[in-house]
């Protein structure tokens, strides 16, 4: 991760590489509970953590649905639905409407955000 000063907002910008793509972290609030990012397609999003209990419930549910292995479909659906909010545009990503080129990037981004390892 490369930290780049952002003199306009007096905060910082951090670039994160995921699958050879660069995601730019524009801002964070509440100890990383809310993170604003610029995705690889140039669109900006607010990622809002649902809370530890909800995240762990989603994780547990994904294991139950898939009989012991993680169901990435369930975690992605929940993440897109409850944690990703468009900023400055109307495109609300979902498992069904993101480009197949970006699905793996979204998956890594959301999973790292939810487990606290993104920032």
KALINMO-V645084 format. One record per run of one state. SS is the DSSP state (alpha for helix, beta for strand, coil for the rest). FROM is the first residue (numbers start at 0). TO is the last residue. If there is no record, write none. Layout:
BEGIN
SS,FROM,TO
SS,FROM,TO
END
This chain:
BEGIN
coil,0,0
beta,1,5
coil,6,9
beta,10,17
coil,18,19
beta,20,28
alpha,29,31
coil,32,32
beta,33,37
coil,38,42
beta,43,47
coil,48,50
alpha,51,64
coil,65,70
alpha,71,82
beta,83,86
coil,87,98
alpha,99,114
coil,115,118
END
